[in-house]
Amino acid sequence: MRRARVAPPPRAADVAILGAGAAGIAAARRLLATGLSVVLIEARERVGGRALTARLAGQAVDIGAHWLHAAQENGLVEEARRLGLPLFDAPQEPRLVVGAREADAAETRAFHAGWSQLAEAIQEIGAKDDLAPASAALERLSPEAAAFAGTLAFAHGPFACGATLDSVGAADFAAARDDLDLFVAGGYGALVARLADGLPVALATRATRVDWSGREVRIETNRGDVHARALVVTVPVPVLARGDIVFDPPLPAGTRDALHALRPASYEHVILAWPGGPLREAANTTIAFDGDPADNLGLLANFDGGVLHYADLGGPLVGRLGSPAARADFVRESLAARFGREAVAGLRVLHASRWGEDPLSACAWMVAPPGAHGARAVLREPVGGRVLIAGEATSSTLWGTIGGAYAEGERAARDAATLVGGIAAGARIG
Ligand SMILES: Cc1cc2nc3c(=O)[nH]c(=O)nc-3n(C[C@H](O)[C@H](O)[C@H](O)COP(=O)(O)OP(=O)(O)OC[C@H]3O[C@@H](n4cnc5c(N)ncnc54)[C@H](O)[C@@H]3O)c2cc1C
């Protein structure tokens, strides 16, 4: 992975940005293009945040985000094309496995019909009723599809949202754009990191306090203070909500309420090498296992033309299992229970992710429970004419995605440029 330049933070810039994930990187690129000076303040020793590509078993593997969702409006698709990185189709609908066997034609038909029925019913309910949970749509499944209600609830809930359908507002689910998905050669994390090449990033620099009581913003970090005319905050919402960065004066009550109204979603990868397993012929295929939604996993088999699989866990199960090692054991035992112990003899766990346990992410992304979809828009409102919040959580339509974070970083940069332009004349900072 190519790295951004490691530099100590400059003392001042027109705009300071907290967090060098997709949103922070997008904001910095956009602000630099308008001629403003920028500093990106990043607590980790790398850029990319929840986008990270590693090499496992000789293959580029995304430890966080992997899918370029909503490709038609995802700005990263254009960036990948500009950089000459090949894009290829992601699987659209999952293949159903019942017990240890491939579903038959009737089961597959019922499952796929249920897949669309559920998504459409959530759209209809969400358009009318801000207070309804997405699970209200389960009642609308046809009798054939209802035979797979648990599997469908898992696929659209913990597997797609990182949360159960009763904890996600139908309005929030309905607002999320859902069209073509793509993968990018070399990994999504590597693409995001490349976009930070040459940006003025201060790595290993943790913001601890923001003083926005004066005309300027003063950011305290473990490596000294930074002064700026405006601040773009892209740190994950749970990090902000629990007060890891002290705001002086405190953020307005409306902003604080909105931070607390959104809920952290849990989603973790367990990355497997399973070359001789029963799914060895399923190239680049998502697998839905018929089963209990509270205890299920989703699989992306043989991704990127290799023999590795993502086994993905989401929702309350992630917390219940409690650790990456326990999640890896759960995956092995679930697959053994389904396919037999002999079938998993050659299965190796290469990595189990820990985004929820990581204090700098503390979630996979944020979901809005019933009644809370509007919190995303509240977070987009500028605070005090100089502080802007951006990230996946502030996107109403692409929440939970890199594409959403990137678009939100660009939006915050436009707002910051306007605010800085509007601030009383004086020598430019930085
Ligand atoms: C397992 C998993 C799978 C996912 N799959 C997909 C997928 O397939 N497709 C997709 O589009 N999205 C996916 N996502 C979601 C996606 O990764 C996020 O929506 C996106 O990366 C968020 O970007 P961001 O810029 O908002 O936040 P982040 O990437 O989290 O960036 C915020 C940055 O702030 C930094 N920070 C935190 N505290 C401080 C501080 N005090 N001072 C300075 N810096 C600080 C963090 O270190 C981090 O770098 C997945 C997420 C996970 C966890």
The ligand as an SDF file (V2000), in Angstrom:
LIG
                    3D

 53 58  0  0  0  0  0  0  0  0999 V2000
  -15.9420   -4.8250    7.8560 C   0  0  0  0  0  0  0  0  0  0  0  0
  -16.4540   -3.6560    7.0620 C   0  0  0  0  0  0  0  0  0  0  0  0
  -16.8930   -3.8510    5.7820 C   0  0  0  0  0  0  0  0  0  0  0  0
  -17.3560   -2.7720    5.0440 C   0  0  0  0  0  0  0  0  0  0  0  0
  -17.7330   -2.9950    3.7570 N   0  0  0  0  0  0  0  0  0  0  0  0
  -17.9930   -1.9470    2.9720 C   0  0  0  0  0  0  0  0  0  0  0  0
  -18.1240   -2.1250    1.5750 C   0  0  0  0  0  0  0  0  0  0  0  0
  -17.9950   -3.2550    1.0670 O   0  0  0  0  0  0  0  0  0  0  0  0
  -18.3750   -1.0350    0.8040 N   0  0  0  0  0  0  0  0  0  0  0  0
  -18.4540    0.2190    1.3470 C   0  0  0  0  0  0  0  0  0  0  0  0
  -18.6680    1.1730    0.5910 O   0  0  0  0  0  0  0  0  0  0  0  0
  -18.3230    0.4190    2.6600 N   0  0  0  0  0  0  0  0  0  0  0  0
  -18.0870   -0.6270    3.4890 C   0  0  0  0  0  0  0  0  0  0  0  0
  -17.8590   -0.4270    4.8070 N   0  0  0  0  0  0  0  0  0  0  0  0
  -18.0550    0.9190    5.3730 C   0  0  0  0  0  0  0  0  0  0  0  0
  -16.9230    1.8750    5.0210 C   0  0  0  0  0  0  0  0  0  0  0  0
  -15.7000    1.2740    5.3630 O   0  0  0  0  0  0  0  0  0  0  0  0
  -17.1180    3.1800    5.7720 C   0  0  0  0  0  0  0  0  0  0  0  0
  -18.4160    3.6790    5.5150 O   0  0  0  0  0  0  0  0  0  0  0  0
  -16.1210    4.2650    5.3390 C   0  0  0  0  0  0  0  0  0  0  0  0
  -14.8190    3.7410    5.2810 O   0  0  0  0  0  0  0  0  0  0  0  0
  -16.1800    5.4200    6.3150 C   0  0  0  0  0  0  0  0  0  0  0  0
  -15.2940    6.4520    5.9000 O   0  0  0  0  0  0  0  0  0  0  0  0
  -15.1570    7.7560    6.8140 P   0  0  0  0  0  0  0  0  0  0  0  0
  -14.1830    8.6370    6.1660 O   0  0  0  0  0  0  0  0  0  0  0  0
  -16.5190    8.2770    7.1200 O   0  0  0  0  0  0  0  0  0  0  0  0
  -14.5970    7.2180    8.2270 O   0  0  0  0  0  0  0  0  0  0  0  0
  -13.2130    6.4780    8.5440 P   0  0  0  0  0  0  0  0  0  0  0  0
  -12.7350    5.7180    7.3780 O   0  0  0  0  0  0  0  0  0  0  0  0
  -13.4160    5.7270    9.8070 O   0  0  0  0  0  0  0  0  0  0  0  0
  -12.2010    7.6880    8.7890 O   0  0  0  0  0  0  0  0  0  0  0  0
  -12.1860    8.4050   10.0010 C   0  0  0  0  0  0  0  0  0  0  0  0
  -10.7510    8.6000   10.4360 C   0  0  0  0  0  0  0  0  0  0  0  0
  -10.7180    9.3470   11.6620 O   0  0  0  0  0  0  0  0  0  0  0  0
   -9.6010    8.9100   12.4010 C   0  0  0  0  0  0  0  0  0  0  0  0
   -9.7410    9.3400   13.8040 N   0  0  0  0  0  0  0  0  0  0  0  0
  -10.5440    8.8480   14.7670 C   0  0  0  0  0  0  0  0  0  0  0  0
  -10.4010    9.5530   15.9020 N   0  0  0  0  0  0  0  0  0  0  0  0
   -9.4820   10.5200   15.6530 C   0  0  0  0  0  0  0  0  0  0  0  0
   -8.9150   11.5720   16.4290 C   0  0  0  0  0  0  0  0  0  0  0  0
   -9.2520   11.7780   17.7080 N   0  0  0  0  0  0  0  0  0  0  0  0
   -7.9790   12.3870   15.8620 N   0  0  0  0  0  0  0  0  0  0  0  0
   -7.6140   12.2030   14.5610 C   0  0  0  0  0  0  0  0  0  0  0  0
   -8.1220   11.2040   13.7780 N   0  0  0  0  0  0  0  0  0  0  0  0
   -9.0540   10.3840   14.3190 C   0  0  0  0  0  0  0  0  0  0  0  0
   -9.6310    7.4090   12.2110 C   0  0  0  0  0  0  0  0  0  0  0  0
   -8.3890    6.8180   12.5230 O   0  0  0  0  0  0  0  0  0  0  0  0
  -10.0080    7.2890   10.7360 C   0  0  0  0  0  0  0  0  0  0  0  0
   -8.8610    7.1880    9.9110 O   0  0  0  0  0  0  0  0  0  0  0  0
  -17.3870   -1.4740    5.5930 C   0  0  0  0  0  0  0  0  0  0  0  0
  -16.9460   -1.2820    6.8900 C   0  0  0  0  0  0  0  0  0  0  0  0
  -16.4660   -2.3450    7.6170 C   0  0  0  0  0  0  0  0  0  0  0  0
  -15.9540   -2.1050    9.0120 C   0  0  0  0  0  0  0  0  0  0  0  0
  1  2  1  0
  2  3  1  0
  2 52  2  0
  3  4  2  0
  4  5  1  0
  4 50  1  0
  5  6  2  0
  6  7  1  0
  6 13  1  0
  7  8  2  0
  7  9  1  0
  9 10  1  0
 10 11  2  0
 10 12  1  0
 12 13  2  0
 13 14  1  0
 14 15  1  0
 14 50  1  0
 15 16  1  0
 16 17  1  0
 16 18  1  0
 18 19  1  0
 18 20  1  0
 20 21  1  0
 20 22  1  0
 22 23  1  0
 23 24  1  0
 24 25  2  0
 24 26  1  0
 24 27  1  0
 27 28  1  0
 28 29  2  0
 28 30  1  0
 28 31  1  0
 31 32  1  0
 32 33  1  0
 33 34  1  0
 33 48  1  0
 34 35  1  0
 35 36  1  0
 35 46  1  0
 36 37  1  0
 36 45  1  0
 37 38  2  0
 38 39  1  0
 39 40  1  0
 39 45  2  0
 40 41  1  0
 40 42  2  0
 42 43  1  0
 43 44  2  0
 44 45  1  0
 46 47  1  0
 46 48  1  0
 48 49  1  0
 50 51  2  0
 51 52  1  0
 52 53  1  0
M  END
$$$$
